[in-house]
Structure formats: structure tokens, C-alpha cells
């Protein structure tokens, strides 16, 4: 069987699945249950000055019959005494010495504050620290979380402060609530981070109750923005991980977070540059037992591909991720409808006729049967018809033999400039 263990920022883990810093890692009881189930590691719920949480703190986006397509929370960092957390970290590490425990930390961006908490938590035997510079609600209003993570200079300084006191690896957790996450990734690296993790949750308002007009969730009639997570944020997380991974000057490893729910998601994240993944919402939705499907599915996939170690796939797709200006303008695909499978629901025709390029015709054969056919000379290969089609295999997107050599927009512009120069 393939080896699914990882070494992330010098930290060994029996598999790439860590529980993210969140409600599932709030107590020693929970983390020990997770380790008993088979999770590779855990990032303990963020420690700092204990706070008061509100009740009614979660909300979910259910879509088209799917429960928890997205998840939102207005919960803050640990509301338990730090002494209780440290005692349970120590006990848990003694029981599971082979499972990494990473302590998530959040304090004000002051050197003495970071030195104090790092030294205090370090003594409990943690394997690393994750600096929570991404929480978008509650703590950010107090000058912490994303209020720090949105400023590269503060990310660099905070990372440096933690590194000055830390004797174990430091992972800087980045906020997605920013224009360019590569700027803060570089800042973390300049500050000495051993790794970065992304993404933290996205600013969100889950909804409004149409009967009461209260926000969802609401606390005594009032609501506040929260952090969005779950399957719906996966494309955003993949993009941000890929953007950082493809920068040649960002060389530290990436812990991938954001909508990972299946082993397939794990493979995608690792192909795009993640050295391991962290999971929260899927565990909250389905419980810790999902680890069996995650590890078994990943192992079987690697075996079928003939890949000896999960580490061998890290970043394998990064070179395929580029700027739009490098894409081949002469590449051509078209849609082809398999009428033996097509159920004539006409969704492809409606979508193409109303919102795309009007290249799917409704025709009638010699027996009086209606059928659909793509005018390939007018098809731009946008994929819309295959996306809306409810029947697997009814529409294929077919690559045509090229009639012209590859030509990107950047190459075209460069050629035009040379012609103008002549």
C-alpha cells in the first residue's frame, strides 16, 4: 500500500489529515476521540485571552437538497481557561505521542504578548504553533485575527515575534479576506515562518429569515458577519493555494484548508501545492469517523496510480496553473451530443440559446423524432451545455485537431509589437 504519511515543516504525521483549529478541537476529550478514530493530527482551538461566546452562533447554507453546502460561524477563540487547555494538551500528547498537536494562538501584535504565550504553551509539549491571523469576526474588531492578517507588515512582525520565542515550527495562518494572499504569504516567509496555512474563513452573512427579518444566526434579534467555510469555499481555497504555490519566491510549505470533505478534495489540494490538509466543517457535519473514508480512499487512489507515497503528488499540477495571458488562443474544443443517451430535456439548448452562443439546433429526423445537434463551426467550447446536462455522458467536449500553432495573448501582443517596431 502507498505511504500516506507526511512530514510537514519538519513535523511527522501518520496521514495528511489534521483537524483544523475550531470547535472539534476545543477539548482534550474531542482531540483524543479524533486520534482514536485515526486522524493524523490536530490544531488545537485557538488559545489567547479567554473570551465570552454568544449562543446561537452557527448557520448553514443548504442548496438544492444538499445539507451544509456552506457553513458560517460567529464563534470566537477558546472560552476555556488557558490552564485547562494546557493540561489537556499535555495529557493528550502523552496518550498519542505519534500524533502532532499544533497549538493555534492569537494575541495582540505585540512582541511581549507573543513571547509570553509561546513560551507558556510550548511547555505543554506541542509539536508546533499556528498563528491565527485570519479570524474575520469578533477578534478582528479587537485588533487581532484578520485585522493583523490583512497587513503584510503586521504579518511579518507577528511571525517574527513568535519565531523569536518558539522552539518548534511556526505556521502562519492567512486570511482570504484580502486582495492578494501572496503578499501576506511572502510577509510570513520574511518573518521566518516554517510554513503557512490557508485559507481561514471568509467574511459572510448566512442569510435573513423571511418571516422575522432577523439575520441568520441572530442573538436576541441582532446578527453580525461571520466566517464562511465548507464545500462552497473549496474553489476559493484552491485558487489561493495555487497562487502561492506557483510563486517561485514562496518556498515554505502550505497546509491546505477550505472545503476539504473527501479524499478527492485532498488529492486536488495536494496537487495544487498543499503539503497536507486541515478539515473542520466536514467533521462537524459527519463526525470523526469520516477519517476512514478519507485515508482508505487516498490509499486506494495512490495504489491505482502506482504512486508509492502521497508526498510524490505535492505540487504536481502547479506548473499547469498560470495567468490567462499564457493560454493558447488557438486551442479548440466543441460539444458533441450523444443522442443514444440524450433524454431530450432540452436544458442544453435552452442554456445555449438564452445565455451562450446559440449553436445547438433542434432538428427532426426522417422518422419524426426530435433530436439536438451542435453546429460545431459556431461552438466556442464554453462547456455550459455539458455543465447543465443532467445525464452523464450525453454531451462530450471534444478536442479538435489544431489547424494553427499555439498562440497565447502574450505571444500575440509581443508579435504585434515587433511588427510595429519594424
DAWOZI-V884449 format. One record per residue. RES is the residue in one small letter. SS is DSSP state (helix for helix, strand for strand, loop for the rest). OMEGA is omega in degrees with one decimal (999 if undefined). D_LAST is the distance of its C-alpha to the last C-alpha in Angstrom with 1 decimal. Layout:
RES/SS/OMEGA/D_LAST
RES/SS/OMEGA/D_LAST
This chain:
x/loop/179.2/61.3
x/loop/177.0/58.0
x/strand/-179.7/58.3
x/loop/175.5/57.4
x/loop/178.9/58.2
x/strand/167.3/55.6
x/strand/-174.7/55.2
x/strand/-178.6/53.4
x/loop/179.7/52.7
x/loop/-177.6/55.5
x/strand/-180.0/57.9
x/strand/178.1/59.4
x/strand/-177.4/60.1
x/loop/173.3/61.8
x/loop/-173.6/59.2
x/loop/-173.6/56.1
x/strand/174.3/58.0
x/strand/169.1/58.9
x/strand/179.5/60.5
x/loop/177.3/58.5
x/loop/-171.0/60.1
x/loop/178.6/61.8
x/helix/-179.6/65.3
x/helix/-179.7/65.7
x/helix/-174.7/65.8
x/loop/-175.5/68.1
x/loop/174.8/71.1
x/helix/178.2/72.3
x/helix/-177.8/74.1
x/helix/-177.8/70.8
x/helix/177.7/68.8
x/helix/175.1/71.6
x/helix/179.4/71.8
x/helix/179.3/68.1
x/helix/176.1/68.5
x/helix/179.3/71.5
x/helix/177.3/69.4
x/loop/178.3/66.8
x/loop/-175.1/64.0
x/loop/-178.4/62.1
x/strand/-179.1/62.0
x/strand/171.4/62.3
x/strand/-174.5/60.8
x/strand/180.0/63.8
x/strand/-168.0/63.7
x/strand/177.9/62.4
x/strand/176.9/64.9
x/loop/174.3/65.1
x/loop/-177.0/67.5
x/loop/-176.0/69.4
x/loop/172.5/68.8
x/loop/177.2/70.6
x/loop/174.6/69.0
x/loop/169.2/69.7
x/loop/-164.2/71.1
x/loop/-171.6/69.1
x/loop/-179.9/65.9
x/strand/172.2/64.1
x/strand/-178.6/62.5
x/strand/175.4/60.8
x/strand/176.8/58.4
x/strand/-174.9/59.8
x/strand/172.5/57.6
x/loop/178.3/58.5
x/loop/179.1/61.6
x/strand/177.2/60.1
x/strand/173.5/61.9
x/strand/169.7/60.0
x/strand/174.0/56.4
x/strand/-175.1/55.8
x/strand/178.8/58.1
x/strand/179.2/58.4
x/strand/172.5/60.7
x/loop/176.5/61.8
x/loop/-179.2/63.7
x/loop/-178.9/63.2
x/loop/-175.3/63.7
x/loop/175.4/67.1
x/loop/179.5/70.1
x/loop/178.0/72.4
x/loop/-176.9/73.7
x/helix/178.7/71.4
x/helix/178.5/74.5
x/helix/178.8/75.1
x/helix/-178.0/71.5
x/helix/178.0/71.7
x/helix/-178.1/75.0
x/helix/173.7/73.7
x/helix/-179.9/70.5
x/helix/-179.1/72.7
x/helix/-178.7/75.1
x/helix/179.8/72.3
x/helix/177.2/70.6
x/helix/-179.7/74.0
x/helix/-176.6/74.5
x/loop/-175.2/70.9
x/loop/-177.9/69.8
x/loop/-178.8/67.1
x/loop/179.9/65.3
x/strand/172.0/62.9
x/strand/179.6/63.8
x/strand/179.3/61.1
x/strand/173.0/62.3
x/strand/-175.7/60.1
x/strand/173.4/60.5
x/loop/171.6/59.8
x/loop/179.0/60.9
x/loop/-178.6/59.6
x/loop/178.3/56.6
x/loop/-175.1/58.9
x/helix/-175.9/59.3
x/helix/179.4/63.1
x/helix/-179.9/63.1
x/helix/177.2/60.8
x/helix/-176.8/62.7
x/helix/-174.7/66.0
x/helix/178.5/65.2
x/helix/-178.9/63.3
x/helix/-178.3/66.2
x/helix/-176.8/68.7
x/helix/-179.2/67.1
x/helix/-176.6/66.2
x/loop/178.6/69.9
x/loop/175.7/70.4
x/loop/179.8/68.6
x/loop/-179.4/65.2
x/loop/-179.7/62.5
x/strand/176.7/59.7
x/strand/168.0/58.7
x/strand/-178.6/56.4
x/strand/-177.1/55.4
x/strand/178.3/55.5
x/loop/-173.3/52.8
x/loop/-176.3/52.1
x/loop/-171.3/55.3
x/loop/-172.8/54.1
x/loop/174.8/57.4
x/loop/-178.6/60.6
x/loop/179.1/59.8
x/helix/176.6/56.4
x/helix/179.0/58.4
x/helix/176.7/60.3
x/loop/178.7/57.2
x/loop/177.9/56.9
x/loop/-175.5/55.1
x/helix/174.5/51.8
x/helix/173.4/52.3
x/helix/-173.6/51.5
x/helix/178.5/49.1
x/loop/-177.8/46.7
x/loop/-177.6/46.1
x/helix/-179.0/44.3
x/helix/178.0/46.1
x/helix/175.9/49.5
x/helix/179.7/48.6
x/helix/-177.9/47.8
x/helix/-178.6/51.0
x/helix/177.7/53.2
x/helix/178.8/52.1
x/helix/179.6/52.7
x/helix/-179.5/56.2
x/helix/-179.1/57.1
x/helix/-179.6/55.8
x/helix/-176.3/57.9
x/helix/-172.1/61.0
x/loop/173.9/60.3
x/loop/178.2/61.5
x/loop/-176.9/60.0
x/strand/179.7/56.4
x/strand/177.0/54.9
x/strand/178.1/52.8
x/strand/-178.4/51.1
x/strand/-171.5/51.2
x/loop/177.4/48.2
x/loop/173.6/48.3
x/loop/-177.2/46.0
x/loop/-172.8/46.5
x/loop/-178.1/43.3
x/loop/-174.6/39.6
x/loop/-176.2/38.3
x/helix/177.9/40.9
x/helix/179.2/38.7
x/helix/179.8/39.2
x/helix/174.8/43.0
x/helix/177.5/42.7
x/helix/179.7/41.0
x/helix/177.8/43.6
x/helix/179.1/46.4
x/helix/176.9/45.0
x/helix/179.1/44.7
x/loop/176.2/48.3
x/loop/-179.5/49.4
x/loop/175.4/49.8
x/loop/178.9/50.7
x/strand/172.1/49.3
x/strand/174.0/48.3
x/strand/-178.4/49.7
x/strand/8.5/48.2
x/loop/167.6/48.6
x/loop/-173.5/51.5
x/loop/-173.9/52.5
x/strand/177.3/50.5
x/strand/-173.8/51.8
x/strand/165.2/53.6
x/loop/-170.4/56.4
x/loop/179.8/57.9
x/strand/178.2/59.3
x/strand/178.3/61.9
x/loop/-174.5/65.3
x/loop/177.0/65.6
x/loop/-176.1/69.4
x/loop/-174.3/69.7
x/loop/174.0/66.2
x/loop/173.6/66.3
x/strand/178.6/63.3
x/strand/-8.4/63.4
x/loop/174.5/64.8
x/loop/179.3/66.9
x/strand/-179.5/69.3
x/loop/175.5/72.2
x/loop/178.7/70.0
x/strand/177.9/66.9
x/loop/178.5/63.8
x/loop/177.8/60.8
x/loop/-178.8/57.4
x/strand/-179.4/57.5
x/strand/-175.9/55.5
x/strand/-179.0/54.2
x/strand/177.2/54.2
x/loop/-175.1/54.9
x/helix/-175.9/53.1
x/helix/-176.9/51.1
x/helix/-176.6/49.2
x/helix/-179.1/48.1
x/helix/178.6/44.5
x/helix/179.6/44.0
x/helix/180.0/45.4
x/helix/179.8/43.4
x/helix/-176.0/40.2
x/helix/175.9/41.1
x/helix/179.1/42.3
x/helix/179.4/39.1
x/helix/178.9/37.0
x/helix/-176.0/39.0
x/helix/-176.9/39.2
x/loop/176.1/35.5
x/loop/-175.4/34.9
x/loop/-178.7/34.8
x/loop/173.3/36.5
x/loop/-169.5/39.4
x/loop/-179.3/41.6
x/loop/-177.4/45.1
x/strand/-176.2/46.7
x/strand/171.0/46.9
x/strand/-172.9/50.1
x/strand/-179.0/49.2
x/strand/172.9/51.1
x/loop/174.7/50.9
x/loop/177.7/52.3
x/loop/-176.5/53.2
x/loop/-174.6/56.0
x/loop/176.0/55.9
x/helix/177.9/55.1
x/helix/176.0/52.0
x/helix/-179.7/50.7
x/helix/-179.8/51.5
x/helix/179.3/49.3
x/helix/-179.3/46.4
x/helix/-177.4/46.7
x/helix/174.8/47.0
x/helix/-179.6/44.1
x/loop/170.2/42.0
x/loop/179.1/43.1
x/strand/177.3/46.7
x/strand/178.4/49.1
x/strand/-178.3/52.0
x/strand/173.8/52.9
x/strand/-175.1/55.3
x/strand/174.4/57.2
x/loop/-170.6/59.3
x/helix/-179.3/59.3
x/helix/177.3/59.9
x/helix/178.4/62.9
x/helix/-178.9/64.2
x/helix/-170.3/64.0
x/helix/-179.5/65.4
x/loop/-175.4/67.1
x/loop/-175.3/66.7
x/loop/178.2/67.6
x/helix/-179.6/64.1
x/helix/178.9/63.3
x/helix/178.7/64.9
x/helix/-178.6/62.4
x/helix/-177.1/59.5
x/helix/-179.0/60.5
x/helix/178.7/61.7
x/helix/179.0/58.7
x/helix/179.6/56.3
x/helix/-178.9/58.3
x/helix/178.9/58.5
x/helix/-179.4/54.7
x/helix/178.3/54.0
x/helix/-179.6/56.6
x/helix/178.6/55.2
x/helix/-177.6/51.7
x/loop/-178.8/53.3
x/loop/-172.0/52.1
x/loop/-174.2/54.6
x/strand/178.3/53.9
x/helix/179.1/52.5
x/helix/-177.5/50.6
x/helix/-178.8/48.4
x/helix/-176.0/46.7
x/loop/176.1/45.8
x/loop/-174.7/42.1
x/loop/179.9/41.4
x/loop/-174.4/39.3
x/helix/-178.1/37.4
x/helix/177.9/34.3
x/helix/-177.3/34.2
x/loop/-171.7/33.9
x/loop/175.8/30.5
x/loop/-179.2/28.3
x/helix/-177.1/27.6
x/helix/178.4/23.8
x/helix/-177.0/24.4
x/loop/-175.9/26.3
x/strand/179.9/25.4
x/loop/-178.7/24.5
x/loop/175.9/25.3
x/loop/-174.4/28.7
x/loop/168.8/31.4
x/strand/177.7/35.1
x/strand/177.3/37.6
x/strand/173.8/41.2
x/strand/-176.3/44.1
x/strand/176.4/47.6
x/loop/-174.2/50.6
x/loop/174.0/53.2
x/loop/-178.9/55.9
x/loop/-176.9/55.6
x/loop/-179.9/54.4
x/loop/177.6/57.3
x/loop/174.9/55.8
x/loop/176.2/55.8
x/loop/179.2/52.7
x/helix/180.0/51.2
x/helix/-180.0/47.9
x/helix/-179.7/47.9
x/helix/-178.7/48.8
x/helix/-178.7/46.2
x/helix/-176.6/43.4
x/helix/-175.9/44.6
x/helix/-166.8/45.2
x/helix/-179.9/42.5
x/loop/-168.1/39.8
x/loop/171.6/38.2
x/loop/-176.9/41.3
x/loop/175.4/40.8
x/strand/-177.7/44.4
x/strand/172.2/46.8
x/strand/-174.0/50.6
x/strand/177.3/52.0
x/strand/-179.6/55.4
x/loop/-175.1/56.4
x/loop/178.7/59.0
x/loop/178.8/61.7
x/loop/-180.0/60.9
x/loop/177.7/59.5
x/strand/174.8/56.6
x/strand/-177.7/53.6
x/strand/179.4/50.0
x/strand/180.0/46.9
x/strand/169.9/43.2
x/loop/-170.0/40.7
x/loop/-179.7/38.2
x/loop/179.1/35.4
x/loop/-178.1/35.6
x/loop/179.3/36.5
x/loop/177.5/33.9
x/loop/-175.3/36.0
x/loop/179.8/36.9
x/loop/-173.7/40.2
x/helix/-177.4/42.3
x/helix/-179.9/44.6
x/helix/179.4/45.5
x/helix/-177.1/46.0
x/helix/-179.1/48.6
x/loop/-178.0/50.3
x/loop/-174.5/53.7
x/loop/179.7/54.2
x/loop/176.1/52.8
x/loop/-178.8/51.0
x/loop/177.4/51.0
x/strand/176.1/47.2
x/strand/171.5/44.8
x/strand/-169.7/41.1
x/strand/178.3/39.7
x/strand/179.5/36.4
x/loop/176.1/34.8
x/loop/-176.7/33.3
x/loop/176.5/29.5
x/loop/178.5/27.6
x/loop/178.3/24.1
x/loop/178.7/23.1
x/loop/178.5/23.3
x/loop/177.8/20.6
x/strand/176.7/21.3
x/helix/178.9/20.1
x/helix/178.7/18.7
x/helix/179.5/16.8
x/helix/179.6/15.5
x/helix/179.4/14.4
x/helix/179.5/12.6
x/helix/179.0/10.8
x/helix/178.6/9.9
x/helix/178.9/8.7
x/helix/178.6/6.3
x/helix/179.4/5.2
x/helix/179.7/5.4
x/helix/178.7/3.8
x/loop/999/0.0
